[in-house]
Amino acid sequence: MPTLLHVDSSMRHEGSRSRALSAHFAEAWQQANPDGTVIYRDLAADPIPHLDLTAFSANFVADDDRTPPQREARKLTETLANELLRADEIVIGIPLYNFGPPERAGTTANPGYATHSANSASTTSASSTPSSPWHARSHK
Ligand SMILES: Cc1cc2nc3c(=O)[nH]c(=O)nc-3n(C[C@H](O)[C@H](O)[C@H](O)COP(=O)(O)O)c2cc1C
């Protein structure tokens, strides 16, 4: 069963063009995939915190040894990672704010959703706990 991940990021809910466009795509997709599942995430209504050391370091600690904040952060990382991994197709409504996407959507310079989700590059094998997060991040 195909899955679409539909993400919106405009601060506007009324009159948003990017939301209208992504909704248009999602509707057409649902018609073409009547048995498909749509996962919806609204980054304005439900903002994702920036990736911080708590969330990042949680990847390298065994579950039992995580602090409560690490556990909480890790839960979010896994949720976002699973949404991405489940998706066969992704549509993201992104307005342009000051020559870039909204911070909540994320870029290299302005980490948000993208960076937090990418935090999970190592999370699908969550049980492994590399000795150093900094070395573990260099993928070869
Ligand atoms: C704070 C702010 C900054 C913006 N910066 C740009 C910009 O740099 N370039 C541009 O073409 N449009 C810019 N716009 C216009 C928006 O991209 C445009 O209104 C868009 O439709 C907003 O998305 P939405 O309709 O989904 O809310 C900006 C709008 C706002 C509110």
The ligand as an SDF file (V2000), in Angstrom:
LIG
                    3D

 31 33  0  0  0  0  0  0  0  0999 V2000
    8.2490   37.2960    6.0170 C   0  0  0  0  0  0  0  0  0  0  0  0
    8.0790   37.0300    4.5460 C   0  0  0  0  0  0  0  0  0  0  0  0
    9.1740   36.9730    3.7290 C   0  0  0  0  0  0  0  0  0  0  0  0
    9.0300   36.7260    2.3490 C   0  0  0  0  0  0  0  0  0  0  0  0
   10.1340   36.6700    1.5660 N   0  0  0  0  0  0  0  0  0  0  0  0
    9.9950   36.4200    0.2420 C   0  0  0  0  0  0  0  0  0  0  0  0
   11.1430   36.3300   -0.6090 C   0  0  0  0  0  0  0  0  0  0  0  0
   12.2630   36.4460   -0.1820 O   0  0  0  0  0  0  0  0  0  0  0  0
   10.9470   36.0880   -1.9230 N   0  0  0  0  0  0  0  0  0  0  0  0
    9.7020   35.9430   -2.4580 C   0  0  0  0  0  0  0  0  0  0  0  0
    9.5880   35.7360   -3.6710 O   0  0  0  0  0  0  0  0  0  0  0  0
    8.5960   36.0020   -1.6680 N   0  0  0  0  0  0  0  0  0  0  0  0
    8.7160   36.2390   -0.3500 C   0  0  0  0  0  0  0  0  0  0  0  0
    7.6040   36.3190    0.4440 N   0  0  0  0  0  0  0  0  0  0  0  0
    6.2840   36.0880   -0.1540 C   0  0  0  0  0  0  0  0  0  0  0  0
    5.7840   34.6620    0.1490 C   0  0  0  0  0  0  0  0  0  0  0  0
    6.6860   33.6890   -0.3100 O   0  0  0  0  0  0  0  0  0  0  0  0
    4.4370   34.4450   -0.5100 C   0  0  0  0  0  0  0  0  0  0  0  0
    3.5240   35.3530    0.0430 O   0  0  0  0  0  0  0  0  0  0  0  0
    3.9350   33.0550   -0.3270 C   0  0  0  0  0  0  0  0  0  0  0  0
    2.7020   32.9290   -0.9990 O   0  0  0  0  0  0  0  0  0  0  0  0
    3.7710   32.6850    1.1240 C   0  0  0  0  0  0  0  0  0  0  0  0
    3.3790   31.3510    1.2240 O   0  0  0  0  0  0  0  0  0  0  0  0
    1.8960   30.9630    1.6250 P   0  0  0  0  0  0  0  0  0  0  0  0
    0.9890   31.5860    0.6150 O   0  0  0  0  0  0  0  0  0  0  0  0
    1.8690   29.4700    1.5630 O   0  0  0  0  0  0  0  0  0  0  0  0
    1.6400   31.4800    3.0080 O   0  0  0  0  0  0  0  0  0  0  0  0
    7.7300   36.5470    1.8050 C   0  0  0  0  0  0  0  0  0  0  0  0
    6.6200   36.6080    2.6700 C   0  0  0  0  0  0  0  0  0  0  0  0
    6.7950   36.8280    4.0050 C   0  0  0  0  0  0  0  0  0  0  0  0
    5.5680   36.8680    4.9010 C   0  0  0  0  0  0  0  0  0  0  0  0
  1  2  1  0
  2  3  1  0
  2 30  2  0
  3  4  2  0
  4  5  1  0
  4 28  1  0
  5  6  2  0
  6  7  1  0
  6 13  1  0
  7  8  2  0
  7  9  1  0
  9 10  1  0
 10 11  2  0
 10 12  1  0
 12 13  2  0
 13 14  1  0
 14 15  1  0
 14 28  1  0
 15 16  1  0
 16 17  1  0
 16 18  1  0
 18 19  1  0
 18 20  1  0
 20 21  1  0
 20 22  1  0
 22 23  1  0
 23 24  1  0
 24 25  2  0
 24 26  1  0
 24 27  1  0
 28 29  2  0
 29 30  1  0
 30 31  1  0
M  END
$$$$
